[in-house]
Amino acid sequence: MREEIEERCLEIGQYIAEYGATVRAAARRFGVSKSSVHKDMHERLPELSEPLAAQVSQILRYNKAVRHLRGGEATRRKYQSRKTGLDGE
């Protein structure tokens, strides 16, 4: 594995572990695709740091488990802002 990819894997892993970030947030922060983040975290990171990989895996499982709640909340906020925007006119 190239050294720059190894460094990116470790940096993304540390970012997710520190902030509990989602794959989407990590991809945006590091300027890579979500697919790259998935591959880095699930295939490459365990080869580099097993403890960090275990921690990241736990966070990503949690994020996946609650994504439907976050999506519902985002939709609620979207329509709430539309409603208050209409009332204000």
RODO-790721 format. One record per residue: z, x, y of N, C-alpha, C, O in turn. Coordinates in steps of 0.001 Angstrom, whole numbers. Atoms other than C-alpha are relative to their C-alpha. Example, Ala and Ser with C-alpha at 12.3 -4.5 7.8 and 13.67 -1.06 7.14 Angstrom:
SITE:n_w:n_u:n_v:ca_w:ca_u:ca_v:c_w:c_u:c_v:o_w:o_u:o_v
SITE:0:890:-1190:7800:12300:-4500:0:900:1200:665:1936:1181
SITE:-60:-820:-1190:7140:13670:-1060:730:-770:1090:899:-261:2198
//
This chain:
SITE:n_w:n_u:n_v:ca_w:ca_u:ca_v:c_w:c_u:c_v:o_w:o_u:o_v
SITE:0:844:-1173:0:0:0:0:894:1242:693:1910:1288
SITE:66:-796:-1229:-848:1300:3469:1327:-59:741:2047:-1057:694
SITE:-1276:-123:-696:2053:2451:5586:176:-1083:1067:1274:-1615:1226
SITE:-112:1024:-1052:1278:12:8436:310:-1369:-590:1015:-2164:32
SITE:-293:1278:651:1365:-2920:6009:1449:-22:-470:2131:-1039:-346
SITE:-1403:-90:415:4684:-1731:4586:923:-234:1187:1892:-985:1082
SITE:-825:174:-1206:6136:-1502:8102:-19:-1445:461:1019:-1999:821
SITE:120:1403:-414:4806:-4971:8968:827:-904:-915:1509:-1809:-434
SITE:-768:805:947:6348:-6449:5810:1495:74:299:2189:-942:337
SITE:-1425:-178:-279:9737:-4993:6596:390:-625:1340:1448:-1245:1455
SITE:-295:581:-1316:9570:-6036:10259:23:-1529:-63:918:-2165:493
SITE:42:1462:115:8578:-9600:9414:1192:-494:-808:1816:-1494:-454
SITE:-1155:372:814:11238:-9767:6709:1298:37:785:2127:-865:665
SITE:-1205:-104:-818:13919:-8593:9110:38:-1096:1066:1098:-1646:1364
SITE:77:1058:-1016:12727:-11054:11755:390:-1350:-599:1180:-2088:-11
SITE:-323:1270:653:12889:-13992:9340:1474:-45:-368:2133:-1066:-170
SITE:-1410:-49:394:16295:-12892:8047:922:-148:1209:1940:-836:1138
SITE:-864:22:-1189:17727:-12423:11539:-12:-1351:706:1030:-1843:1138
SITE:128:1227:-788:16401:-15596:13148:-179:-1262:-831:-216:-2358:-273
SITE:257:1176:831:15854:-17910:10173:-1352:-618:322:-1533:-1831:216
SITE:1299:454:-483:12267:-18147:11366:-839:-612:-1113:-676:-289:-2289
SITE:965:576:930:9569:-20220:9721:-1172:961:-159:-1325:1909:610
SITE:1197:-807:219:6382:-18712:8339:-901:-101:1221:-1456:900:1676
SITE:860:213:-1166:4477:-20228:11252:504:792:1212:-286:1415:1922
SITE:-569:-736:-1136:6857:-18726:13829:-172:1509:-182:-485:2223:771
SITE:154:-1440:266:6733:-15303:12169:-1458:418:176:-1742:1479:731
SITE:1424:-324:-137:2937:-15390:12011:-386:82:1467:-1103:996:1875
SITE:304:12:-1433:2714:-16263:15696:615:1229:680:-28:1864:1516
SITE:-717:-1126:-622:5265:-13580:16646:-676:1346:-274:-718:2217:595
SITE:579:-1282:385:3476:-10793:14760:-1518:18:63:-2136:1038:-244
SITE:1440:42:-186:-87:-11917:15396:-800:103:-1289:-1879:695:-1314
SITE:705:26:1285:-1061:-12417:11756:-89:-1447:-470:527:-2335:119
SITE:147:1359:522:-2057:-15457:9713:1217:-382:-846:1975:472:-1305
SITE:-1074:477:864:394:-17628:7814:-204:504:-1425:761:805:-2127
SITE:302:-513:1344:-1367:-16519:4624:488:1443:-154:1017:1818:-1200
SITE:-467:-1392:40:-594:-12889:5469:1513:60:-107:2056:872:-856
SITE:-1467:21:65:3065:-13706:6042:448:-386:-1405:1344:247:-1964
SITE:-351:408:1365:3248:-15533:2695:-205:1145:-984:680:1442:-1787
SITE:300:-1100:931:1597:-12657:839:981:1148:199:1483:1724:-766
SITE:-943:-1083:-284:3789:-10098:2589:1386:-316:-553:2015:546:-1167
SITE:-1364:343:379:7016:-11964:1865:167:-217:-1506:1218:104:-2061
SITE:-140:335:1412:6313:-13049:-1709:-500:1079:-954:-17:1169:-2082
SITE:549:-1018:897:4320:-10146:-3135:394:1417:396:777:2219:-456
SITE:-203:-1388:-432:4823:-7036:-1032:1456:342:284:1917:1420:-90
SITE:-1384:-302:-382:8389:-7284:283:896:288:-1203:1712:1207:-1127
SITE:-861:-339:1148:10035:-7400:-3183:-182:1422:-511:753:2006:-1059
SITE:231:-1384:408:8434:-4031:-3932:675:992:945:1011:2108:549
SITE:-550:-899:-1018:9854:-2557:-716:1516:-113:120:2210:896:242
SITE:-1439:207:-173:13323:-4113:-459:406:-1296:-700:232:-2388:-159
SITE:-399:1175:784:14661:-6448:-3130:1088:-831:692:991:-2058:708
SITE:-1030:811:-673:17817:-7454:-1189:-557:-802:1190:-221:-1974:1363
SITE:598:700:-1137:15822:-8327:1942:-925:-1111:-496:-951:-2201:75
SITE:905:1003:559:13237:-10165:-170:775:-1216:-493:328:-2349:-310
SITE:-822:1113:482:15981:-12276:-1763:523:-832:1167:536:-2061:1101
SITE:-505:693:-1183:17432:-13142:1638:-1114:-810:660:-905:-1969:1018
SITE:1141:678:-616:14009:-14039:3077:-442:-1180:-860:-746:-2254:-340
SITE:412:1063:913:13123:-16082:2:914:-1215:132:447:-2354:119
SITE:-965:1099:-163:16279:-18153:421:-267:-748:1310:-237:-1978:1329
SITE:274:629:-1299:15485:-18824:4098:-1293:-800:-63:-1352:-1922:441
SITE:1276:708:85:11883:-19768:3338:99:-1238:-880:-546:-2248:-599
SITE:-219:1204:828:13005:-22144:563:703:-1085:809:354:-2261:713
SITE:-696:977:-848:15389:-23811:3012:-965:-618:1005:-994:-1837:1176
SITE:956:510:-984:12677:-24094:5666:-977:-977:-637:-1335:-1987:-31
SITE:928:896:693:10344:-25672:3125:693:-1319:-347:76:-2383:-284
SITE:-745:1208:375:13048:-28126:2043:212:-939:1182:301:-2152:993
SITE:-283:850:-1164:13625:-29381:5595:-1226:-237:880:-1105:-841:1946
SITE:1179:128:-861:10058:-29287:6917:-348:-1451:289:-834:-1760:1377
SITE:305:1405:-255:9644:-33040:6509:919:-574:1081:517:-1464:1831
SITE:-923:447:-1046:12694:-33562:8715:-429:517:1365:-381:-209:2358
SITE:475:-569:-1267:11371:-31215:11388:-1254:-709:477:-1407:-969:1671
SITE:1225:707:-362:7991:-32947:11300:305:-1386:544:-297:-1816:1528
SITE:-392:1329:-467:9615:-36360:11679:635:63:1379:384:-795:2225
SITE:-650:-162:-1305:11713:-35130:14585:-1033:309:1079:-950:-209:2193
SITE:1050:-331:-970:8658:-33644:16299:-814:-1241:355:-1171:-1440:1516
SITE:748:1235:-253:6806:-36941:15922:820:-944:869:283:-1565:1786
SITE:-873:857:-802:9790:-38855:17316:14:450:1454:-96:-372:2364
SITE:6:-522:-1372:9936:-36564:20363:-1335:-250:693:-1375:-560:1884
SITE:1336:216:-563:6184:-36894:20875:-135:-1423:528:-568:-1630:1661
SITE:150:1387:-423:6265:-40673:21015:1051:-401:1030:802:-1270:1866
SITE:-1026:254:-1009:9499:-40710:22998:-476:486:1367:-266:-188:2375
SITE:490:-508:-1288:7892:-38546:25688:-1138:-870:516:-1258:-1072:1725
SITE:1061:911:-428:4863:-40842:25745:587:-1275:585:101:-1794:1590
SITE:-640:1241:-453:7136:-43852:26143:625:204:1375:454:-634:2260
SITE:-614:-237:-1308:9088:-42322:29013:-1042:306:1051:-835:18:2230
SITE:1088:-248:-946:5833:-41184:30603:-614:-1299:488:-983:-1408:1658
SITE:562:1296:-389:4543:-44764:30601:947:-785:885:520:-1481:1806
SITE:-998:726:-791:7806:-46155:31987:63:528:1424:367:-218:2355
SITE:-113:-624:-1301:7695:-43719:34883:-1172:-298:928:-1114:46:2109
SITE:1168:250:-844:4303:-44890:36161:124:-1265:797:-784:-1608:1555
//
